């Protein structure tokens, strides 16, 4: 006897096993971006913008 599509869906939903996610490991201290690093990037960005503004008038 052929199952209807609905019966197939119902059967799969009942016996579906949830996937286990791998636990997220905390990053190593060397992988963490420090505030001074981000401050340096922001500073260089603003200096570039200021130079462009002064140059173009």
C-alpha positions in Angstrom: 0.0 0.0 0.0 1.5 3.4 -1.1 1.6 6.0 1.6 0.2 9.4 0.9 2.7 12.4 1.0 1.1 13.6 4.2 1.7 10.2 5.9 5.3 10.3 4.8 5.8 13.8 6.2 4.1 12.8 9.5 6.2 9.7 9.9 9.4 11.6 9.2 8.5 14.3 11.7 7.8 11.9 14.5 11.1 10.0 14.2 13.3 13.0 13.2 16.4 13.2 15.5 17.6 16.7 16.2 21.1 17.5 15.0 23.6 18.1 17.7 25.6 21.3 17.4 29.3 21.3 18.3 29.9 23.3 21.4 31.6 26.6 20.6 35.0 26.9 22.1 36.1 30.2 23.5 38.8 31.8 21.2 42.4 31.8 22.2 43.8 35.0 23.8 45.9 35.5 20.6 42.8 35.5 18.4 41.1 38.3 20.4 41.2 41.7 18.9 42.3 44.3 21.4 40.8 47.7 21.8 44.1 49.3 20.8 44.0 47.4 17.5 40.5 48.6 16.7 41.3 52.1 17.9 44.3 52.2 15.6 42.1 51.1 12.6 39.5 53.8 13.4 42.2 56.4 13.9 43.8 55.6 10.5 40.4 55.7 8.9 39.6 59.2 10.2 43.1 60.4 9.3 42.6 59.2 5.7 39.2 61.0 5.6 40.7 64.2 7.0 43.5 64.1 4.5 41.1 63.6 1.6 38.9 66.4 2.8 41.9 68.8 3.2 43.3 67.8 -0.2 40.0 68.2 -2.1 39.2 71.5 -0.4 
